[in-house]
Amino acid sequence: MKTLLKEIISAAAAVVLLAGGVFALSGKQIIKKSEQAVRGDTQISLVDVIIKTRRWTRTLRVKTWDNRLEKKTFVEILSPPKDAGNRFLMISKEGLMWQYNPDIGREIKIFPSMMLQSWMGSDFTNDDMVKESSMVDDYNQTLLEKKDVDGQECYVVMMIPKPEAAVVWGKVLYYSRVKDYLPVKEEFFDQHGNLKKVLTCGNFREMGGRVIPTLYRMVTIKRREQERSRDEYTLMEIRDIVFNVRIGERIFTLQNLRRR
């Protein structure tokens, strides 16, 4: 009886209000549409990652291969020369991630406890780069409201991790445009409800045959400062991208990770 009651409540919660009445989509449906819009089933992208601190700035050029259906990701740094050749492989179904470091000439296993660590000194985490956790499968989504964000009408979806999910965040607030479900902002909270990172998405334009945000800005919120210095952030700018193309299985192998 309790199970049936939960299902009835869940079904009722999935009916959403439009303009003061009932919403047409559930929070989960919105996240699915948003993920599909920005990622597709597969994608290959060329990205510049600009890391800005108070003391220095550096830019990495990165190529990524992502198979969302099989939950596999391969990342390779192309430049600058001192970082070129660093490669990352994630096979989420097996819970395995490796980094190949050309300086030592071998791969290093990255354990689940290290997924929240900074990727290459940036504000993005290892999890952000290889997309190990799934916004759709690892969280329970609740549509909270509609809200104006920088002049754009957005859905606000609260995501709480499922008890069995091995995810790094205690809560995520996801803001997506009502007109096309594209993400505008994400706020990441730790297990104690403290805001830790804010990702803003912008420069919406057509690329790869679809309109997507092509500029992502991640800021880390320091505990001793409610807001991090404006001089410290990481930008991720998409230079080129193709969607829904076949990616050979050899890409997602240890042999490809180790290649000289």
C-alpha positions as CSV (number, residue, x, y, z in Angstrom):
1,M,0.0,0.0,0.0
2,K,2.9,2.4,0.9
3,T,4.6,1.6,-2.4
4,L,1.4,2.4,-4.3
5,L,0.9,5.6,-2.4
6,K,4.5,6.7,-3.2
7,E,3.8,6.0,-6.9
8,I,0.7,8.1,-6.8
9,I,2.5,11.0,-5.1
10,S,5.3,10.7,-7.5
11,A,3.0,10.8,-10.5
12,A,1.2,13.8,-9.1
13,A,4.4,15.6,-8.5
14,A,5.4,15.0,-12.1
15,V,2.5,17.1,-13.3
16,V,3.8,20.6,-13.6
17,L,2.1,24.1,-13.6
18,L,2.3,26.4,-16.6
19,A,1.6,30.1,-16.0
20,G,0.0,29.5,-12.7
21,G,-1.6,26.3,-13.7
22,V,-0.1,22.8,-14.3
23,F,3.5,22.3,-15.6
24,A,3.7,20.1,-18.8
25,L,7.0,18.4,-17.9
26,S,8.6,16.8,-14.8
27,G,12.0,17.8,-13.5
28,K,13.5,14.5,-14.9
29,Q,12.0,15.1,-18.3
30,I,13.6,18.6,-18.4
31,I,17.0,17.3,-17.4
32,K,16.8,14.6,-20.1
33,K,15.9,17.1,-22.8
34,S,18.7,19.5,-21.6
35,E,21.3,16.7,-21.6
36,Q,20.2,15.5,-25.1
37,A,20.4,19.1,-26.4
38,V,24.0,19.8,-25.3
39,R,25.5,16.3,-25.6
40,G,23.6,14.1,-28.0
41,D,24.2,10.4,-28.0
42,T,27.9,10.9,-28.9
43,Q,30.0,13.9,-29.4
44,I,33.6,14.9,-30.4
45,S,34.7,18.3,-29.4
46,L,37.7,20.7,-29.5
47,V,37.8,22.9,-26.4
48,D,39.9,25.6,-24.9
49,V,40.2,25.6,-21.1
50,I,41.4,28.9,-19.7
51,I,42.4,28.7,-16.0
52,K,42.7,32.1,-14.3
53,T,44.1,32.6,-10.9
54,R,45.4,35.7,-9.1
55,R,48.9,34.9,-10.1
56,W,48.8,33.3,-13.5
57,T,46.7,32.4,-16.5
58,R,47.1,29.4,-18.7
59,T,45.2,27.9,-21.6
60,L,44.9,24.2,-22.5
61,R,43.6,22.9,-25.8
62,V,41.6,19.7,-25.3
63,K,39.9,17.2,-27.5
64,T,37.2,15.0,-26.1
65,W,35.3,11.9,-27.3
66,D,32.1,11.1,-25.4
67,N,29.7,8.2,-25.9
68,R,26.8,9.0,-23.6
69,L,24.9,5.7,-24.4
70,E,27.8,3.5,-23.4
71,K,29.0,6.0,-20.7
72,K,32.6,6.2,-22.0
73,T,34.7,9.3,-22.3
74,F,38.2,10.0,-23.6
75,V,40.0,13.3,-23.1
76,E,43.4,14.3,-24.5
77,I,45.3,17.5,-23.9
78,L,46.8,18.8,-27.2
79,S,48.6,21.9,-26.0
80,P,50.7,23.6,-24.5
81,P,53.7,21.3,-25.1
82,K,54.4,20.8,-21.4
83,D,50.8,19.4,-20.8
84,A,50.3,17.8,-24.2
85,G,49.9,14.0,-24.1
86,N,48.1,13.9,-20.8
87,R,45.1,11.6,-21.5
88,F,42.1,10.5,-19.4
89,L,39.8,7.5,-19.9
90,M,36.5,6.9,-18.1
91,I,34.4,3.8,-18.5
92,S,31.5,4.5,-16.1
93,K,29.8,1.2,-16.3
94,E,33.0,-0.4,-14.8
95,G,33.6,2.5,-12.5
96,L,37.1,2.9,-13.9
97,M,39.1,6.1,-14.7
98,W,42.7,6.4,-15.7
99,Q,45.1,9.2,-16.5
100,Y,48.1,8.7,-18.7
101,N,51.0,10.9,-17.7
102,P,53.7,11.3,-20.5
103,D,56.3,12.5,-18.0
104,I,56.3,9.2,-16.2
105,G,55.3,7.1,-19.2
106,R,52.4,5.2,-17.6
107,E,48.8,5.4,-16.6
108,I,47.6,6.3,-13.1
109,K,44.3,4.9,-11.8
110,I,41.9,7.6,-10.4
111,F,39.8,6.3,-7.6
112,P,36.2,7.4,-6.9
113,S,37.4,9.3,-3.9
114,M,39.5,11.5,-6.3
115,M,36.6,12.5,-8.6
116,L,36.0,15.7,-6.7
117,Q,39.6,16.8,-7.1
118,S,40.6,19.6,-9.4
119,W,41.3,18.7,-13.0
120,M,44.7,20.0,-14.1
121,G,44.5,22.8,-11.6
122,S,41.2,24.2,-12.9
123,D,37.9,24.9,-11.2
124,F,36.4,21.8,-13.0
125,T,36.7,18.5,-11.3
126,N,37.7,15.1,-12.7
127,D,34.0,14.2,-12.6
128,D,33.1,17.3,-14.7
129,M,35.6,16.4,-17.4
130,V,34.8,12.8,-17.9
131,K,31.1,13.0,-17.0
132,E,31.1,9.9,-14.7
133,S,28.0,10.8,-12.8
134,S,24.7,11.2,-14.6
135,M,22.3,14.0,-14.0
136,V,19.4,11.7,-15.2
137,D,20.3,8.4,-13.5
138,D,22.1,9.3,-10.3
139,Y,19.7,12.0,-9.0
140,N,16.1,12.5,-8.1
141,Q,14.8,15.6,-9.9
142,T,12.2,18.0,-8.6
143,L,10.9,21.0,-10.6
144,L,10.7,23.9,-8.2
145,E,9.7,26.9,-10.2
146,K,10.2,29.2,-13.1
147,K,12.7,32.0,-12.6
148,D,14.2,34.8,-14.6
149,V,18.0,34.4,-14.9
150,D,19.8,37.2,-16.8
151,G,16.7,38.0,-18.7
152,Q,15.9,34.4,-19.7
153,E,12.9,32.5,-18.4
154,C,14.2,29.3,-16.8
155,Y,13.0,26.2,-15.1
156,V,14.7,25.6,-11.8
157,V,15.2,21.9,-11.1
158,M,16.6,20.6,-7.7
159,M,18.5,17.4,-7.9
160,I,19.2,15.3,-4.9
161,P,21.5,12.2,-5.3
162,K,19.9,8.8,-5.0
163,P,21.0,6.9,-1.8
164,E,23.0,4.3,-3.9
165,A,24.6,6.8,-6.3
166,A,28.3,7.4,-6.0
167,V,28.2,11.1,-6.7
168,V,30.3,14.0,-5.3
169,W,27.5,16.6,-4.7
170,G,24.8,16.7,-2.0
171,K,22.5,18.8,-4.1
172,V,22.5,20.5,-7.5
173,L,20.2,23.4,-8.7
174,Y,19.9,23.3,-12.4
175,Y,18.6,26.3,-14.4
176,S,17.5,25.6,-18.0
177,R,15.8,27.9,-20.6
178,V,12.1,27.3,-20.9
179,K,12.1,27.8,-24.7
180,D,14.7,25.1,-25.5
181,Y,15.8,23.5,-22.2
182,L,19.4,24.6,-22.7
183,P,21.4,25.1,-19.4
184,V,22.0,28.6,-18.2
185,K,23.4,28.0,-14.7
186,E,24.2,25.2,-12.3
187,E,24.8,25.5,-8.5
188,F,26.7,22.7,-6.7
189,F,26.3,22.1,-3.0
190,D,28.1,19.8,-0.6
191,Q,26.6,17.3,1.8
192,H,26.1,20.0,4.4
193,G,24.2,22.3,2.0
194,N,27.1,24.7,1.4
195,L,27.4,26.3,-2.0
196,K,30.8,25.1,-3.4
197,K,30.7,25.9,-7.2
198,V,28.7,27.9,-9.7
199,L,28.7,27.1,-13.4
200,T,27.3,29.7,-15.8
201,C,26.6,28.9,-19.5
202,G,26.6,31.4,-22.3
203,N,27.4,32.5,-25.8
204,F,24.5,30.5,-27.2
205,R,25.0,29.9,-31.0
206,E,24.7,27.3,-33.6
207,M,27.5,24.7,-33.7
208,G,27.5,21.2,-34.9
209,G,24.0,21.6,-36.4
210,R,22.3,22.8,-33.2
211,V,22.2,25.8,-30.9
212,I,24.2,25.2,-27.7
213,P,26.0,27.2,-25.0
214,T,29.6,27.4,-26.2
215,L,31.1,29.2,-23.2
216,Y,31.1,27.7,-19.6
217,R,32.5,29.6,-16.6
218,M,33.1,27.7,-13.4
219,V,33.8,29.6,-10.1
220,T,34.7,27.9,-6.9
221,I,33.2,29.4,-3.7
222,K,35.6,29.6,-0.9
223,R,34.3,28.9,2.6
224,R,36.0,32.0,4.1
225,E,34.6,34.2,1.4
226,Q,31.0,34.0,0.3
227,E,32.2,34.8,-3.2
228,R,35.4,34.0,-4.9
229,S,37.6,36.8,-6.3
230,R,36.5,37.8,-9.8
231,D,40.1,37.2,-10.8
232,E,39.8,33.4,-10.2
233,Y,37.8,31.2,-12.5
234,T,38.0,28.7,-15.3
235,L,36.5,29.2,-18.7
236,M,35.7,26.3,-21.1
237,E,35.1,27.5,-24.7
238,I,34.0,25.1,-27.4
239,R,35.9,25.7,-30.6
240,D,34.4,22.9,-32.7
241,I,31.9,20.0,-32.0
242,V,30.1,17.3,-33.9
243,F,27.2,15.2,-32.6
244,N,25.9,11.7,-33.1
245,V,28.8,10.4,-35.1
246,R,30.2,6.9,-34.7
247,I,33.2,6.7,-32.4
248,G,35.4,3.6,-32.9
249,E,35.7,1.3,-29.8
250,R,39.5,1.6,-30.0
251,I,39.2,5.2,-28.7
252,F,38.0,4.0,-25.3
253,T,40.9,1.5,-24.6
254,L,43.9,1.4,-22.4
255,Q,46.0,0.8,-25.6
256,N,44.9,4.2,-26.9
257,L,45.5,5.8,-23.5
258,R,49.1,4.5,-23.4
259,R,50.0,5.2,-27.0
260,R,53.3,7.2,-27.5
